[in-house]
Amino acid sequence: MKIFKIFIVSAFLLGITQNTEAQIWKRIAKHAEDKVKSEAERRADKRIDKGIDKTYDGAEDAIDGKGKTKDKKAAKKNDAKSKESSESNKTQASEEKEIKTNKAHQPKVVWSKFDFVPGDTVIFEDSPAADEENGEFPSRWDLDKGQIEIANIDGENVLMFIDGMPRIVPYLKNSKEDYLPEVFTIEFDYYKPKGGNRISVYLYDYKNQKNKAGINRSMYMDIGLTGVKEKLSDVSGKIPERSYSDGKKAFWTHVSIAFTKGKLKVYINDTRVINIPHYSGNPTGLSLQAYWANLKEDKAYYFKNIRIAKGGVKYYKRVLSDGKIIVNGIKFDINKATLKPESMGPINRIYKLMQKQPDLKFSVEGHTDADGNDKANMTLSKARGKAVMEKLISMGIDKSRLKYNGFGESKPIDNNATPEGKANNRRVEFVKY
């Protein structure tokens, strides 16, 4: 019975305990649920409050002119990028400036492409003369082959190379001998017709000297549309601003050749195109040929102003010994004081001399031959002296170091009976004062 009571009490207590535990767990669960709900609500409220605070903070910052922390960081980052970009731009600008600076400070190159100075004394000259009869063979030349006659172009007499691969040589008494000195110059103008090709210039007399002992028959040059080819030395030079499209054009070209004790230079218009320091040949004469001339095809070639002159002493030595420099290589348009482009060779030499000798002063004096009216020649000679003086002043020579004058035909240095004598009398003198 006692045991039964104990069992009943135990069961009762156990029931109470289990019931109490269940209630406790239920209460715990209910409390946990309330706790979770409360915490969720609290956290939600906190987040809402935080969001509201941020919104108000943003509004207040906007009113106060302040950026948000995040915006500040972004702005700082953007500033860094902007600064980096600015630095990059500065670096690029600096590099570009350096390039421009380097370009601006490239070495100044002084390079004369036209240093031609005609010889002092004319030994052969033919324009041809105004009294040459039209249609006749030129009296100052000898024919080697083909057909050549006098023609008049724009009021000037010229040598017209007609056909038959025409070639001529100067008509001289000593044509079989070497008539070119060790220092000489050759000049002439030639006209290339539309569709015309090259001409050839031989530095020996093809008719009278070609079979002579010691003559090298390769001493010649072809002057074409775009360049010059010297055969003996196998040297070529390109003519500036010329292209094969110019073959359809007709134009005049000035040719200058200078030989100085083994040095050979060739100039086309105002540019040196061939410069051979050691020429292996010994020039002895002159021949001119227009191989492709053909009048029937309207391809006649014209030549004029042919001159061979003997070289001379350097300008400064002439000033020291003679007190003046005589120059017959300064050329003008016919009956005018307009300088021709080929005159710049000797004018450049005078300019350089005056630069090196700052105390040197010149009276620039013009002279003419005896053709024409005395008074007209006097006026023309003064105008030409003035033109040369003004050219030197425009180049930078102080005007206090120059003056001009003219003497017409009153002071000849050669006779006026020959073309060569007249050429020597047509001159410009630079007289020291």
NORURKA-V38091 format. One record per backbone hydrogen bond with DSSP energy under -1.0 kcal/mol. CO is the residue of the C=O (numbers start at 1). NH is the residue of the N-H. Records with the same first field share a line. If there is no record, write none. Layout:
# NORURKA-V38091
CO = NH / NH
This chain:
# NORURKA-V38091
1 = 5
2 = 6
3 = 7
4 = 8
5 = 9
6 = 10
7 = 11
8 = 12
9 = 13
10 = 14
11 = 15
12 = 16
13 = 17
14 = 18
15 = 19
16 = 20
17 = 21
18 = 22
19 = 23
20 = 24
21 = 25
22 = 26
23 = 27
24 = 28
25 = 29
26 = 30
27 = 31
28 = 32
29 = 33
30 = 34
31 = 35
32 = 36
33 = 37
34 = 38
35 = 39
36 = 40
37 = 41
38 = 42
39 = 43
40 = 44
41 = 45
42 = 46
43 = 47
44 = 48
45 = 49
46 = 50
47 = 51
48 = 52
49 = 53
50 = 54
51 = 55
52 = 56
53 = 57
54 = 58
55 = 59
56 = 60
57 = 61
58 = 62
59 = 63
60 = 64
61 = 65 / 66
68 = 72
69 = 73
70 = 74
71 = 75
72 = 76
73 = 77
74 = 78
75 = 79
76 = 80
77 = 81
78 = 82
79 = 83
80 = 84
81 = 85
82 = 86
83 = 87
84 = 88
85 = 89
86 = 90
87 = 91
88 = 92
89 = 93
90 = 94
91 = 95
92 = 96
93 = 97
94 = 98
95 = 99
96 = 100
97 = 101
98 = 102
99 = 103
100 = 104
101 = 105
103 = 106
113 = 272
121 = 310
124 = 308
126 = 306
127 = 305
129 = 132
133 = 136
136 = 150
138 = 141
140 = 171
142 = 169
145 = 167
147 = 162
149 = 160
150 = 135
151 = 158
153 = 156
156 = 153
158 = 151
159 = 303
160 = 149
161 = 301
162 = 295
163 = 147
166 = 290
167 = 144 / 145
168 = 288
169 = 142
170 = 172
172 = 175
174 = 177
182 = 261
183 = 311
184 = 259
185 = 309
186 = 257
187 = 307
188 = 255
189 = 304
190 = 253
192 = 251
193 = 196
199 = 223
200 = 289
201 = 221
202 = 287
203 = 284
205 = 209
209 = 212
212 = 215
216 = 219
218 = 220
219 = 203
220 = 231
221 = 201
222 = 229
223 = 199
226 = 239
227 = 224
228 = 237
229 = 222
230 = 235
235 = 230
237 = 228
239 = 242
243 = 246
244 = 247
245 = 248
246 = 249
247 = 195
251 = 192
253 = 190
254 = 269
255 = 188
256 = 267
257 = 186
258 = 265
259 = 184
260 = 263
262 = 279
263 = 260
264 = 276
265 = 258
266 = 273 / 274
267 = 256
268 = 271
271 = 268
274 = 266
276 = 264
284 = 179
287 = 202
288 = 168
289 = 200
290 = 293
294 = 299
295 = 298
299 = 294
301 = 161
302 = 191
303 = 159
304 = 189
306 = 126
307 = 187
308 = 123 / 124
309 = 185
310 = 120 / 121
314 = 318
315 = 319
316 = 320
317 = 321
318 = 322
319 = 323
323 = 432
325 = 430
327 = 428
331 = 340
333 = 336
338 = 333
340 = 343
341 = 344
343 = 347
344 = 348
345 = 349
346 = 350
347 = 351
348 = 352
349 = 353
350 = 354
351 = 355
352 = 356
353 = 357
357 = 360
361 = 433
362 = 403
363 = 431
364 = 405
365 = 429
366 = 407
373 = 377
374 = 378
375 = 379
376 = 380
377 = 381
378 = 382
379 = 383
380 = 384
381 = 385
382 = 386
383 = 387
384 = 388
385 = 389
386 = 390
387 = 391
388 = 392
389 = 393
390 = 394
391 = 395
392 = 397
393 = 396
398 = 401
399 = 402
401 = 362
403 = 364
405 = 366
407 = 410
408 = 368
418 = 422
419 = 423
420 = 424
421 = 425
422 = 426
425 = 427
427 = 367
428 = 327
429 = 365
430 = 325
431 = 363
